[in-house]
Amino acid sequence: MMSKVVPLFGYAVYEFPWGTAVKEKRTGKWTTVFLKPDGQRIDVSNIEVILHNNGIEFISGGDLHEPG
């Protein structure tokens, strides 16, 4: 019997003053952000973001809309 091979990807967890973020090691892309103090989860896997100690910059992607 042949079993299916499932690729496993490594993830890294980073702590910031505002919360915690998860990055996929293979691609180097951020996947999930958890905000302090309540642990609110933000899926950033389809959004280009830059994370800093003082916050999150949402660069592009996802359902971000400009006022118009």
C-alpha positions in Angstrom: 0.0 0.0 0.0 1.4 3.4 -1.0 0.8 6.3 1.3 0.4 9.8 0.1 3.4 12.1 0.6 2.4 15.4 2.2 4.9 18.2 2.0 5.6 19.8 5.4 6.6 23.5 5.5 8.5 25.0 8.3 7.2 28.1 10.1 8.8 30.6 12.4 7.1 32.6 15.1 8.2 36.1 15.9 7.1 38.2 18.9 6.6 42.0 18.7 5.5 44.5 21.3 2.0 44.6 19.6 1.6 40.8 19.2 2.9 37.7 17.5 3.5 36.9 13.8 4.0 33.6 11.9 6.2 33.4 8.8 6.5 30.5 6.4 10.2 29.7 6.1 10.2 28.3 2.6 8.8 31.5 1.0 9.7 34.1 3.6 6.1 35.4 3.6 4.1 36.3 6.6 1.0 34.2 7.0 -0.8 35.1 10.3 -0.7 37.9 12.8 -2.1 37.7 16.4 -2.7 41.0 18.1 -2.3 41.7 21.8 -4.1 41.7 24.3 -7.0 39.6 23.0 -5.3 37.4 20.4 -7.3 38.7 17.4 -6.1 36.8 14.4 -5.4 38.5 11.0 -4.7 36.3 7.9 -2.0 38.2 5.9 -1.1 35.3 3.6 -2.6 37.1 0.6 -1.6 40.6 1.6 1.9 42.2 1.3 2.9 43.5 4.7 5.9 44.8 6.5 6.1 44.2 10.2 7.9 46.6 12.5 8.2 46.8 16.3 5.8 49.7 16.2 3.2 48.2 13.9 2.1 46.6 10.7 2.3 48.2 7.2 -0.3 46.9 4.8 1.4 47.4 1.4 -1.0 45.8 -1.2 -3.3 42.8 -2.0 -6.3 41.4 -0.3 -9.6 43.3 -0.2 -8.1 46.7 0.6 -10.0 49.5 -1.0 -9.2 53.1 -1.5 -11.9 55.6 -0.6 -13.4 57.0 -3.7 
